[in-house]
């Protein structure tokens, strides 16, 4: 009795496997073809540093305090951004910092591959977050 059930189960499994054998694969070959991100996707942040007025609005509104900002007033009385760090060990991609930014210099980009081997590498600095208006016009984030 059990041998017949095992035989039927094995035959049904082979039948299903054979039916899918000649079909095209559904998954994408990931490293070669990246998945498209939706237009309002909340990925890694991008910062237009020359527009930042060091108002600390994004820093104050962050619920997990993952943003560190330091700046000073330059000789021409304009603020100069000295440090802008985002700690992705803490960030929960809530988008509150982007909404609070008055000059809209902080954006959410399409980048979702932010994994690393160490926690220290997950703290992105001004250099990692920098993004220019020229690259925005070209359509790349």
C-alpha positions in Angstrom: 0.0 0.0 0.0 2.7 2.5 1.0 4.9 1.5 -2.0 2.0 2.4 -4.4 1.6 5.8 -2.7 5.4 6.5 -2.9 5.4 5.4 -6.5 2.5 7.7 -7.4 4.0 10.6 -5.6 7.3 10.1 -7.3 5.6 9.8 -10.7 3.6 13.0 -10.1 6.7 14.9 -9.0 8.6 13.8 -12.1 5.7 14.9 -14.3 5.6 18.4 -12.7 9.4 18.6 -13.1 9.3 17.6 -16.7 6.5 20.1 -17.5 8.7 23.0 -16.2 11.9 21.7 -17.8 11.3 23.2 -21.2 9.7 26.5 -20.0 11.7 29.8 -19.9 13.0 30.6 -16.4 11.0 33.2 -14.4 13.8 34.6 -12.4 16.4 37.1 -13.6 20.1 36.3 -13.6 20.7 38.9 -10.8 24.2 40.2 -11.2 23.8 40.5 -15.0 20.2 41.9 -15.0 19.2 44.2 -12.1 15.6 44.5 -11.1 14.0 47.9 -12.0 13.1 50.0 -9.0 9.7 51.8 -8.9 9.8 55.6 -9.2 9.1 56.3 -5.5 11.5 53.6 -4.2 13.2 54.4 -0.9 16.8 53.4 -1.4 20.1 54.8 -0.2 20.1 58.6 0.3 21.7 61.1 -2.1 22.8 64.5 -1.1 23.2 67.6 -3.2 25.9 69.1 -0.9 26.1 72.5 -2.6 22.4 73.2 -1.8 22.6 72.1 1.9 22.2 75.0 4.3 23.1 73.0 7.4 19.7 73.6 9.0 19.7 70.2 10.8 16.0 69.7 10.0 16.7 66.2 8.7 18.8 65.4 11.7 16.2 66.6 14.2 13.3 64.7 12.6 15.1 61.4 12.3 13.4 58.9 14.7 16.5 56.8 15.1 19.2 59.5 15.1 21.2 58.0 12.3 22.2 61.4 10.7 25.2 63.4 11.8 25.7 66.9 10.4 28.5 69.4 11.0 29.0 72.7 9.3 30.1 76.3 9.7 29.5 79.7 8.4 32.0 80.7 5.7 33.7 84.0 5.0 30.9 84.9 2.6 28.3 84.3 5.4 27.1 81.1 3.6 27.0 77.8 5.4 29.6 75.3 4.5 28.8 71.6 5.0 31.7 69.9 6.7 30.3 66.5 7.7 27.1 64.7 6.7 27.0 61.0 7.7 24.1 58.5 7.6 24.5 55.3 9.6 22.7 52.6 7.7 23.0 50.3 10.7 20.2 52.4 12.2 18.3 53.9 9.3 14.9 52.5 8.6 14.3 54.3 5.3 11.2 56.1 6.6 11.7 59.1 4.3 11.1 61.7 7.1 14.5 63.3 6.6 13.7 63.9 2.9 10.3 65.4 3.7 11.8 67.7 6.3 14.6 69.0 4.1 13.7 72.7 3.2 16.0 73.1 0.3 15.3 69.6 -0.9 18.9 68.7 -1.1 18.4 65.2 0.4 16.8 62.6 -1.8 16.1 58.9 -1.7 17.9 57.1 -4.6 17.3 53.8 -6.3 20.3 52.1 -4.7 19.4 49.1 -2.6 22.6 47.2 -2.4 24.1 48.6 0.7 25.3 45.5 2.5 28.8 45.2 3.7 31.1 42.9 5.7 31.6 45.3 8.6 29.3 47.8 10.5 31.8 50.6 9.9 31.3 50.4 6.2 27.6 51.0 6.7 28.2 54.6 7.8 28.1 56.6 4.6 29.9 59.9 4.6 29.6 63.1 2.6 31.7 61.6 -0.1 29.5 58.5 -0.4 26.3 60.4 -0.4 27.4 63.2 -2.8 25.3 63.7 -5.9 25.3 66.6 -8.3 22.6 68.3 -10.2 24.3 67.5 -13.4 23.8 63.7 -12.8 20.1 64.4 -12.0 19.6 66.0 -15.4 21.3 63.1 -17.1 18.8 60.8 -15.4 21.2 58.8 -13.2 21.1 58.7 -9.5 
